[in-house]
């Protein structure tokens, strides 16, 4: 992996990895892939003891719980040069919404602003901050890519994953129709408005299928699990993976929702 050395960052940045709840509980391989990508780019990576970013509580209107969780995150990630998350959703929560949680508390507002300023989504950090132009990975076949709402709209993540995917040997990117339209997950939205969520993911699944790519990628695990569930229920053979797994060349883990293969005797 090549990276441009910028004068405004340390030669070997110390990065705090915000693992995210879903990665920790449902798909740890995404976290390991993120670590590999960051270390290959010349970073020192640590994953401090951490908790939820608070987005489910925030989306449910529980500002008190959100602030409590945000304070824990702010304290856990003090001292790092950068904070990186393999999720536009969690990175967007920290970067766009933490500061507004503490508008009436100047001390915590300053801390939230400082954390927001150094927090990035994974592919955006690699491309926009480190200047990474290619990865040393290979993947045999065509993929299509879903642009997750928070990463796209709050953090402007769109070109970055595509730039990195273009360097993966053997990979062909096939753009689906409406790649930038919501998958219907939206965190607690999918629970509170299940009928609407179901209709949205129906349309997304049709667009995925019509792209005729065997693999679907995205940068947010919530979106990926939602789309994988729908495709699986419909009997579609599309494999679903987090983009970090492909960029890191770590695709030994079964696709999302496929389950582990039984071991032999």
C-alpha positions as CSV (number, residue, x, y, z in Angstrom):
1,X,0.0,0.0,0.0
2,X,1.3,3.4,-0.9
3,X,0.6,6.6,1.1
4,X,1.5,10.2,0.6
5,X,3.4,11.8,3.5
6,X,1.6,15.0,4.4
7,X,3.4,17.6,6.5
8,X,0.3,18.2,8.7
9,X,0.2,14.7,10.2
10,X,2.6,12.5,12.2
11,X,4.9,10.2,10.2
12,X,3.4,7.3,12.0
13,X,-0.1,8.3,13.1
14,X,-1.5,6.9,16.3
15,X,-5.0,5.8,15.5
16,X,-7.8,4.8,17.9
17,X,-10.1,2.3,16.2
18,X,-13.7,2.8,17.0
19,X,-14.8,-0.8,16.5
20,X,-18.6,-0.2,16.6
21,X,-21.1,-2.4,18.3
22,X,-22.2,-4.4,15.3
23,X,-18.6,-5.2,14.3
24,X,-17.7,-6.2,17.8
25,X,-20.8,-8.4,18.3
26,X,-21.6,-9.6,14.7
27,X,-18.6,-9.3,12.4
28,X,-15.2,-9.0,14.2
29,X,-13.5,-9.7,10.9
30,X,-14.3,-6.2,9.8
31,X,-12.4,-4.8,12.7
32,X,-9.4,-7.0,11.9
33,X,-9.5,-5.9,8.3
34,X,-9.6,-2.2,9.3
35,X,-6.5,-2.8,11.5
36,X,-4.7,-4.4,8.6
37,X,-5.5,-1.6,6.3
38,X,-4.4,1.1,8.8
39,X,-1.2,-0.7,9.7
40,X,-0.3,-1.3,6.1
41,X,-0.8,2.5,5.6
42,X,1.8,3.2,8.3
43,X,-0.4,3.8,11.3
44,X,-0.1,2.5,14.9
45,X,-3.5,1.2,15.8
46,X,-5.1,0.7,19.2
47,X,-8.6,-0.2,20.2
48,X,-9.3,1.3,23.7
49,X,-12.0,0.0,25.9
50,X,-15.1,1.7,24.4
51,X,-18.9,1.7,24.3
52,X,-21.7,2.4,21.9
53,X,-21.5,5.8,20.1
54,X,-25.0,6.5,21.3
55,X,-26.7,6.7,18.0
56,X,-29.7,4.4,18.8
57,X,-30.5,6.5,21.9
58,X,-30.0,9.7,19.9
59,X,-32.4,8.5,17.1
60,X,-34.9,7.6,19.8
61,X,-34.8,11.1,21.3
62,X,-33.0,10.0,24.5
63,X,-30.5,12.9,24.7
64,X,-29.5,12.1,28.3
65,X,-28.3,8.6,27.6
66,X,-26.7,9.8,24.4
67,X,-24.6,12.4,26.3
68,X,-23.5,9.8,28.9
69,X,-22.3,7.5,26.2
70,X,-20.7,10.4,24.3
71,X,-18.7,11.4,27.4
72,X,-17.3,7.8,27.7
73,X,-16.3,7.8,24.0
74,X,-14.7,11.3,24.3
75,X,-12.6,10.2,27.3
76,X,-11.7,6.8,25.8
77,X,-10.2,8.4,22.6
78,X,-8.3,11.3,24.1
79,X,-4.6,11.2,23.1
80,X,-5.0,9.7,19.7
81,X,-3.9,11.5,16.6
82,X,-7.0,10.2,14.8
83,X,-10.1,8.2,15.4
84,X,-11.2,5.9,12.6
85,X,-14.4,3.8,12.3
86,X,-15.3,1.2,9.7
87,X,-18.7,2.8,9.6
88,X,-20.0,6.1,8.2
89,X,-22.9,5.9,10.6
90,X,-20.9,5.8,13.8
91,X,-18.3,8.2,12.4
92,X,-21.0,10.5,11.4
93,X,-22.6,10.4,14.8
94,X,-19.3,11.4,16.5
95,X,-18.4,14.0,13.9
96,X,-21.7,15.6,13.1
97,X,-23.8,15.2,16.3
98,X,-21.5,15.0,19.3
99,X,-20.8,18.8,19.3
100,X,-24.5,19.7,19.3
101,X,-25.1,17.5,22.3
102,X,-23.0,19.8,24.5
103,X,-24.1,23.2,23.2
104,X,-24.8,24.4,26.8
105,X,-21.6,23.0,28.3
106,X,-18.5,24.8,27.0
107,X,-16.1,22.4,28.6
108,X,-17.6,19.3,27.0
109,X,-18.4,21.1,23.8
110,X,-14.7,21.8,23.3
111,X,-13.8,18.2,23.9
112,X,-16.6,17.0,21.5
113,X,-15.3,19.5,18.9
114,X,-11.7,18.1,19.3
115,X,-12.9,14.5,18.9
116,X,-15.1,15.4,15.9
117,X,-12.2,17.1,14.1
118,X,-10.0,14.0,14.2
119,X,-12.7,11.4,13.5
120,X,-13.0,9.7,10.1
121,X,-14.7,6.9,8.3
122,X,-12.2,4.2,7.3
123,X,-12.0,4.6,3.5
124,X,-12.2,8.4,3.7
125,X,-9.3,8.4,6.2
126,X,-7.1,6.2,4.0
127,X,-7.7,8.3,0.8
128,X,-8.3,11.8,2.1
129,X,-6.0,12.0,5.1
130,X,-3.2,9.4,4.3
131,X,-3.3,9.8,0.6
132,X,-3.6,6.0,-0.1
133,X,-4.1,5.3,-3.8
134,X,-4.0,1.5,-3.9
135,X,-4.2,-1.6,-1.8
136,X,-2.3,-4.9,-2.1
137,X,-5.3,-7.2,-2.5
138,X,-7.0,-9.4,-5.0
139,X,-10.6,-10.5,-5.5
140,X,-11.9,-12.6,-8.3
141,X,-15.2,-11.3,-9.8
142,X,-17.6,-8.5,-10.0
143,X,-19.0,-6.5,-7.1
144,X,-21.6,-3.8,-6.7
145,X,-21.5,-1.1,-4.1
146,X,-24.2,0.5,-1.8
147,X,-23.6,4.0,-0.6
148,X,-24.8,4.1,3.0
149,X,-26.8,7.2,4.0
150,X,-24.7,8.5,6.9
151,X,-21.4,8.1,5.2
152,X,-22.6,9.6,2.0
153,X,-24.6,12.5,3.3
154,X,-22.9,13.4,6.5
155,X,-19.3,12.6,5.5
156,X,-19.3,12.8,1.7
157,X,-18.0,9.2,1.4
158,X,-18.6,8.1,-2.2
159,X,-15.5,8.3,-4.4
160,X,-13.1,7.0,-1.7
161,X,-14.1,3.3,-1.5
162,X,-14.4,3.2,-5.3
163,X,-10.9,4.6,-5.7
164,X,-9.5,1.9,-3.5
165,X,-11.6,-0.9,-5.1
166,X,-10.2,0.1,-8.5
167,X,-6.8,-1.0,-7.3
168,X,-7.9,-4.5,-6.2
169,X,-6.5,-7.1,-8.7
170,X,-9.2,-9.1,-10.5
171,X,-12.1,-7.0,-9.2
172,X,-14.7,-5.4,-11.4
173,X,-17.1,-2.8,-10.0
174,X,-20.6,-2.8,-11.5
175,X,-22.7,0.2,-10.4
176,X,-26.2,-0.6,-9.4
177,X,-29.2,1.6,-10.1
178,X,-29.8,4.1,-7.2
179,X,-26.7,3.1,-5.3
180,X,-27.1,6.2,-3.2
181,X,-30.7,5.4,-2.1
182,X,-31.3,4.2,1.4
183,X,-31.4,0.4,2.1
184,X,-34.2,0.8,4.6
185,X,-32.3,0.0,7.7
186,X,-31.7,3.4,9.4
187,X,-31.1,1.8,12.8
188,X,-34.2,2.1,15.0
189,X,-36.1,3.2,11.9
190,X,-36.3,-0.4,10.8
191,X,-38.0,-1.3,14.0
192,X,-40.3,1.6,14.4
193,X,-41.4,1.7,10.8
194,X,-41.0,-1.9,9.7
195,X,-43.5,-1.7,6.8
196,X,-41.7,1.3,5.2
197,X,-38.3,-0.2,5.9
198,X,-39.4,-3.5,4.2
199,X,-40.6,-1.6,1.1
200,X,-37.3,0.3,0.8
201,X,-35.1,-2.9,1.1
202,X,-37.4,-4.6,-1.4
203,X,-36.4,-2.0,-4.0
204,X,-32.8,-2.1,-3.0
205,X,-32.7,-5.9,-3.4
206,X,-34.1,-5.6,-6.9
207,X,-31.4,-3.1,-7.8
208,X,-28.7,-5.4,-6.4
209,X,-30.0,-8.3,-8.4
210,X,-30.3,-6.3,-11.6
211,X,-26.7,-5.3,-11.3
212,X,-25.8,-9.0,-11.9
213,X,-22.8,-8.8,-9.6
214,X,-22.2,-11.9,-7.4
215,X,-21.0,-9.7,-4.5
216,X,-22.5,-6.7,-2.7
217,X,-20.3,-4.4,-0.7
218,X,-20.9,-1.4,1.6
219,X,-19.2,0.4,4.4
220,X,-21.8,0.0,7.1
221,X,-22.5,-3.3,8.8
222,X,-26.1,-2.4,9.7
223,X,-26.9,-1.8,6.0
224,X,-25.1,-4.9,5.0
225,X,-27.0,-7.1,7.5
226,X,-30.3,-5.6,6.4
227,X,-29.6,-6.2,2.7
228,X,-28.1,-9.6,3.3
229,X,-31.2,-10.7,5.3
230,X,-33.5,-9.6,2.5
231,X,-31.5,-11.2,-0.3
232,X,-31.3,-14.4,1.7
233,X,-35.0,-14.5,2.4
234,X,-35.6,-14.1,-1.3
235,X,-33.2,-17.0,-2.1
236,X,-30.8,-14.7,-4.0
237,X,-27.2,-16.1,-4.2
238,X,-25.5,-12.7,-3.8
239,X,-22.6,-12.7,-1.3
240,X,-22.5,-9.7,1.0
241,X,-19.3,-8.3,2.5
242,X,-18.0,-5.2,4.2
243,X,-15.7,-3.3,1.8
244,X,-12.8,-3.4,4.3
245,X,-12.7,-7.2,4.1
246,X,-12.2,-7.0,0.3
247,X,-9.7,-4.1,0.5
248,X,-7.6,-6.0,3.1
249,X,-7.7,-9.3,1.2
250,X,-9.4,-10.9,4.1
251,X,-12.3,-12.8,2.6
252,X,-11.9,-16.2,4.2
253,X,-14.8,-15.5,6.5
254,X,-18.2,-16.6,5.1
255,X,-20.3,-13.8,3.6
256,X,-22.6,-11.9,5.9
257,X,-25.6,-14.0,6.8
258,X,-24.2,-17.2,5.3
259,X,-23.1,-18.8,8.6
260,X,-20.1,-20.8,9.2
261,X,-19.5,-24.1,7.3
262,X,-19.8,-27.2,9.5
263,X,-16.5,-28.8,10.4
264,X,-15.8,-32.3,9.2
265,X,-15.4,-35.3,11.6
